Amino acid sequence: MNDQSPAMELVHVLRAVTMEFDLLGAEFAARHGLHPTDVRALIHLLDAARDGTPATPGWLGRQLRLNSPGTTALVDRLERLELVRRTKDTVDRRRVLLEVEEKATELGWSFFGPVISDVLAVAEGFDTGELETVRGLLTAVLHSTQQARST
């Protein structure tokens, strides 16, 4: 394998970006008295809300690979910090849904907003074809890492 090929250079850049995002997430967690799993939980819940996916405690536990007691402790902690709330599902009253509180969104934007703005500024300079190429690469990387994690 050619460690200097342009394709391998992309792998190295992706690895560096992943490390920086991980460090940034850890800094956010530490600054706000959170565990890194709390941050991952909030990200999953925000993604679910954006996608219209009903987020139940069981669903969140599967996303994070936590058992039921671990998920309950996590949700209790996020609820105590007023970052998440439990609500009754209006369709199935036996089911509890999890929603991210505005406080959590505001904390996230205050910390990650500058990075998001910088990424958007760069991406907005790309034409549609370039954006599709980048999206295709990142989606393939995402699927590959998801498959590796599930085996």
Residue pairs with C-beta under 8 A, 6 or more apart in sequence:
1 8
2 8
10 137
14 141
24 112
24 115
25 36
25 39
25 40
26 36
28 34
28 39
28 108
28 111
28 112
29 35
29 36
29 38
29 39
31 111
32 107
33 81
34 81
35 77
37 64
37 66
37 74
38 74
38 77
38 78
38 83
40 64
41 60
41 63
41 64
41 74
41 75
41 78
41 84
42 78
42 83
42 84
42 100
42 104
42 108
44 55
44 60
44 63
44 64
45 55
45 60
45 84
45 98
45 99
45 100
46 100
46 105
46 108
47 53
48 54
48 55
48 59
49 55
49 99
49 100
53 59
54 89
54 95
54 97
55 97
55 98
55 99
56 89
56 95
56 96
56 97
56 98
57 68
57 71
57 72
57 75
57 96
57 98
58 68
58 71
60 66
60 71
60 74
60 75
60 98
61 67
61 68
61 70
61 71
64 71
64 74
66 74
75 84
75 86
75 98
78 84
78 104
79 85
79 86
82 101
82 103
83 100
83 101
83 103
83 104
83 107
84 98
84 99
84 100
84 101
84 104
85 98
85 99
85 101
86 96
86 97
86 98
87 96
87 97
87 98
87 99
88 95
88 96
88 97
89 95
89 96
89 97
109 116
123 131
123 134
126 134
